[in-house]
Every structure is written in structure tokens, then in C-alpha cells.
Amino acid sequence: MNTASSPASIELIPGNTLITKTPEEGRALAVKIARLIVKSTQRNAEVREKLRAVYEHDAGMIIALTQTVAIEFATIDLP
């Protein structure tokens, strides 16, 4: 089954804004954006699911993921 998405169908900035009401909402938005980066890079859902088994046991990959979220969080506008 081909579950690939076209690039146009992935909204990379949910709601088209980086402004949030609270730091908690900002952090959640950063996580969402980081996940969308993965989805837009690896469009095949079956492949993404298989790769999870690889990175969930790799501390280096988990650290890289948290760095990506931190970078995205730095772009969020907080009150």
C-alpha cells in the first residue's frame, strides 16, 4: 500500500502561525513541527513506522530528535 503524501498536502506550520499563548503550547507546536519535518522528508508511512524501531533504541538518534525540537521551539513566538 502506498501511503506517500504529496509535499503540497503537508502543512508544515500548523495554523500558519508560530505565535502561541503559552510556553506549553509553544513546546507542543515545536514537537508537531519536528514530526512534520520527518513526515515531509520520509513521506511513506510504512517506512516511517519501520524506522521507529531503529531509532527508539538509539540514544544518539533520540538526542538528535530533541535537538530538532529545541531548534523549532526557538522559532516560536511566546507572549
Backbone as JSON Lines, residues from 0, in Angstrom:
{"i":0,"aa":"M","n":[0.84,-1.18,0.0],"ca":[0.0,0.0,0.0],"c":[0.88,1.23,0.0]}
{"i":1,"aa":"N","n":[0.66,2.14,-0.92],"ca":[1.43,3.37,-0.99],"c":[0.72,4.44,-0.2]}
{"i":2,"aa":"T","n":[1.34,4.87,0.91],"ca":[0.73,5.89,1.77],"c":[1.53,7.18,1.72]}
{"i":3,"aa":"A","n":[2.21,7.4,0.6],"ca":[3.02,8.61,0.44],"c":[2.11,9.81,0.28]}
{"i":4,"aa":"S","n":[2.51,10.91,0.89],"ca":[1.79,12.17,0.76],"c":[2.52,13.06,-0.22]}
{"i":5,"aa":"S","n":[1.78,13.87,-0.94],"ca":[2.44,14.84,-1.79],"c":[2.9,16.0,-0.93]}
{"i":6,"aa":"P","n":[4.0,16.66,-1.3],"ca":[4.5,17.77,-0.49],"c":[3.46,18.85,-0.25]}
{"i":7,"aa":"A","n":[2.59,19.09,-1.23],"ca":[1.58,20.14,-1.09],"c":[0.55,19.8,-0.03]}
{"i":8,"aa":"S","n":[0.38,18.51,0.31],"ca":[-0.65,18.13,1.26],"c":[-0.18,18.2,2.72]}
{"i":9,"aa":"I","n":[1.08,18.49,2.94],"ca":[1.6,18.56,4.31],"c":[1.74,20.02,4.71]}
{"i":10,"aa":"E","n":[0.94,20.42,5.69],"ca":[1.01,21.79,6.22],"c":[2.14,21.82,7.26]}
{"i":11,"aa":"L","n":[3.27,22.43,6.92],"ca":[4.45,22.38,7.78],"c":[4.35,23.31,8.99]}
{"i":12,"aa":"I","n":[3.56,24.36,8.91],"ca":[3.32,25.25,10.06],"c":[1.83,25.2,10.36]}
{"i":13,"aa":"P","n":[1.43,24.37,11.34],"ca":[0.01,24.24,11.66],"c":[-0.63,25.6,11.96]}
{"i":14,"aa":"G","n":[-1.73,25.88,11.3],"ca":[-2.42,27.15,11.5],"c":[-1.69,28.34,10.9]}
{"i":15,"aa":"N","n":[-0.58,28.09,10.2],"ca":[0.21,29.11,9.53],"c":[0.68,30.22,10.48]}
{"i":16,"aa":"T","n":[0.97,29.84,11.74],"ca":[1.49,30.81,12.69],"c":[2.46,30.15,13.67]}
{"i":17,"aa":"L","n":[3.43,30.92,14.12],"ca":[4.38,30.45,15.14],"c":[4.11,31.14,16.47]}
{"i":18,"aa":"I","n":[2.98,31.83,16.57],"ca":[2.62,32.53,17.79],"c":[1.74,31.63,18.65]}
{"i":19,"aa":"T","n":[2.12,31.46,19.92],"ca":[1.33,30.65,20.85],"c":[1.02,31.48,22.09]}
{"i":20,"aa":"K","n":[0.01,31.05,22.85],"ca":[-0.4,31.76,24.05],"c":[0.47,31.45,25.25]}
{"i":21,"aa":"T","n":[1.0,30.23,25.32],"ca":[1.78,29.81,26.49],"c":[3.03,29.06,26.04]}
{"i":22,"aa":"P","n":[4.03,28.98,26.92],"ca":[5.2,28.16,26.61],"c":[4.85,26.7,26.36]}
{"i":23,"aa":"E","n":[3.87,26.18,27.09],"ca":[3.45,24.78,26.88],"c":[2.91,24.58,25.46]}
{"i":24,"aa":"E","n":[2.08,25.52,25.0],"ca":[1.58,25.44,23.63],"c":[2.73,25.58,22.62]}
{"i":25,"aa":"G","n":[3.7,26.42,22.95],"ca":[4.86,26.59,22.08],"c":[5.67,25.32,21.96]}
{"i":26,"aa":"R","n":[5.86,24.64,23.08],"ca":[6.61,23.38,23.07],"c":[5.86,22.32,22.27]}
{"i":27,"aa":"A","n":[4.55,22.25,22.45],"ca":[3.74,21.29,21.69],"c":[3.81,21.59,20.19]}
{"i":28,"aa":"L","n":[3.81,22.86,19.84],"ca":[3.93,23.25,18.43],"c":[5.3,22.85,17.89]}
{"i":29,"aa":"A","n":[6.35,23.04,18.68],"ca":[7.69,22.65,18.24],"c":[7.78,21.15,17.97]}
{"i":30,"aa":"V","n":[7.17,20.35,18.85],"ca":[7.16,18.89,18.66],"c":[6.39,18.56,17.37]}
{"i":31,"aa":"K","n":[5.25,19.21,17.18],"ca":[4.43,18.97,15.98],"c":[5.22,19.32,14.72]}
{"i":32,"aa":"I","n":[5.91,20.45,14.73],"ca":[6.69,20.85,13.56],"c":[7.81,19.85,13.29]}
{"i":33,"aa":"A","n":[8.48,19.41,14.34],"ca":[9.56,18.42,14.17],"c":[9.0,17.14,13.56]}
{"i":34,"aa":"R","n":[7.84,16.71,14.0],"ca":[7.22,15.5,13.44],"c":[6.85,15.71,11.97]}
{"i":35,"aa":"L","n":[6.37,16.91,11.65],"ca":[6.03,17.2,10.26],"c":[7.26,17.23,9.36]}
{"i":36,"aa":"I","n":[8.41,17.63,9.92],"ca":[9.66,17.59,9.15],"c":[9.96,16.15,8.74]}
{"i":37,"aa":"V","n":[9.82,15.23,9.7],"ca":[10.05,13.81,9.4],"c":[9.06,13.34,8.35]}
{"i":38,"aa":"K","n":[7.79,13.69,8.53],"ca":[6.75,13.25,7.6],"c":[6.99,13.8,6.2]}
{"i":39,"aa":"S","n":[7.44,15.04,6.09],"ca":[7.67,15.61,4.77],"c":[8.94,15.07,4.12]}
{"i":40,"aa":"T","n":[9.89,14.64,4.95],"ca":[11.14,14.08,4.43],"c":[10.95,12.62,4.03]}
{"i":41,"aa":"Q","n":[10.32,11.84,4.89],"ca":[10.03,10.43,4.59],"c":[8.52,10.31,4.46]}
{"i":42,"aa":"R","n":[8.02,10.44,3.24],"ca":[6.58,10.52,3.01],"c":[5.86,9.18,3.12]}
{"i":43,"aa":"N","n":[6.59,8.08,3.07],"ca":[5.95,6.77,3.12],"c":[5.73,6.36,4.58]}
{"i":44,"aa":"A","n":[4.47,6.27,4.99],"ca":[4.11,5.97,6.38],"c":[4.63,4.6,6.82]}
{"i":45,"aa":"E","n":[4.62,3.64,5.92],"ca":[5.11,2.3,6.27],"c":[6.61,2.33,6.58]}
{"i":46,"aa":"V","n":[7.36,3.08,5.81],"ca":[8.8,3.19,6.06],"c":[9.04,3.92,7.38]}
{"i":47,"aa":"R","n":[8.31,5.02,7.63],"ca":[8.45,5.74,8.9],"c":[8.2,4.81,10.07]}
{"i":48,"aa":"E","n":[7.17,3.99,9.98],"ca":[6.84,3.06,11.06],"c":[7.97,2.06,11.29]}
{"i":49,"aa":"K","n":[8.55,1.54,10.23],"ca":[9.66,0.6,10.36],"c":[10.88,1.27,10.96]}
{"i":50,"aa":"L","n":[11.13,2.53,10.6],"ca":[12.31,3.24,11.11],"c":[12.19,3.55,12.6]}
{"i":51,"aa":"R","n":[10.98,3.68,13.12],"ca":[10.8,3.93,14.55],"c":[11.47,2.86,15.39]}
{"i":52,"aa":"A","n":[11.38,1.61,14.94],"ca":[12.0,0.51,15.67],"c":[13.51,0.66,15.73]}
{"i":53,"aa":"V","n":[14.09,1.35,14.75],"ca":[15.54,1.58,14.73],"c":[15.91,2.69,15.72]}
{"i":54,"aa":"Y","n":[15.25,3.85,15.6],"ca":[15.7,4.98,16.41],"c":[15.21,4.95,17.85]}
{"i":55,"aa":"E","n":[14.18,4.18,18.17],"ca":[13.71,4.17,19.56],"c":[14.71,3.5,20.5]}
{"i":56,"aa":"H","n":[15.67,2.77,19.95],"ca":[16.7,2.11,20.76],"c":[18.08,2.73,20.57]}
{"i":57,"aa":"D","n":[18.14,3.89,19.93],"ca":[19.41,4.55,19.64],"c":[19.47,5.9,20.35]}
{"i":58,"aa":"A","n":[20.25,5.98,21.41],"ca":[20.33,7.21,22.21],"c":[20.76,8.4,21.37]}
{"i":59,"aa":"G","n":[21.68,8.2,20.46],"ca":[22.15,9.3,19.6],"c":[21.05,9.87,18.74]}
{"i":60,"aa":"M","n":[20.21,8.99,18.22],"ca":[19.09,9.46,17.39],"c":[18.04,10.18,18.23]}
{"i":61,"aa":"I","n":[17.82,9.7,19.44],"ca":[16.86,10.38,20.33],"c":[17.38,11.78,20.69]}
{"i":62,"aa":"I","n":[18.67,11.9,20.96],"ca":[19.27,13.2,21.25],"c":[19.12,14.12,20.05]}
{"i":63,"aa":"A","n":[19.37,13.61,18.85],"ca":[19.21,14.42,17.64],"c":[17.77,14.91,17.5]}
{"i":64,"aa":"L","n":[16.82,14.05,17.83],"ca":[15.41,14.43,17.78],"c":[15.12,15.58,18.75]}
{"i":65,"aa":"T","n":[15.63,15.47,19.97],"ca":[15.37,16.53,20.95],"c":[16.04,17.84,20.52]}
{"i":66,"aa":"Q","n":[17.17,17.76,19.86],"ca":[17.82,18.97,19.34],"c":[16.96,19.61,18.27]}
{"i":67,"aa":"T","n":[16.36,18.8,17.41],"ca":[15.47,19.32,16.38],"c":[14.28,20.04,17.01]}
{"i":68,"aa":"V","n":[13.69,19.44,18.03],"ca":[12.56,20.08,18.71],"c":[13.01,21.39,19.36]}
{"i":69,"aa":"A","n":[14.19,21.4,19.97],"ca":[14.7,22.62,20.6],"c":[14.91,23.73,19.57]}
{"i":70,"aa":"I","n":[15.41,23.38,18.42],"ca":[15.61,24.38,17.36],"c":[14.26,24.93,16.92]}
{"i":71,"aa":"E","n":[13.28,24.05,16.74],"ca":[11.95,24.52,16.35],"c":[11.33,25.38,17.46]}
{"i":72,"aa":"F","n":[11.54,25.0,18.72],"ca":[10.99,25.78,19.83],"c":[11.55,27.2,19.83]}
{"i":73,"aa":"A","n":[12.79,27.34,19.44],"ca":[13.43,28.65,19.4],"c":[12.78,29.58,18.37]}
{"i":74,"aa":"T","n":[12.03,29.01,17.42],"ca":[11.37,29.85,16.41],"c":[9.97,30.27,16.81]}
{"i":75,"aa":"I","n":[9.45,29.73,17.92],"ca":[8.07,30.01,18.34],"c":[8.03,31.34,19.09]}
{"i":76,"aa":"D","n":[7.02,32.16,18.77],"ca":[6.83,33.44,19.46],"c":[5.92,33.21,20.67]}
{"i":77,"aa":"L","n":[6.44,33.56,21.85],"ca":[5.66,33.43,23.08],"c":[5.25,34.82,23.55]}
{"i":78,"aa":"P","n":[4.21,34.88,24.39],"ca":[3.76,36.19,24.88],"c":[4.8,36.9,25.71]}
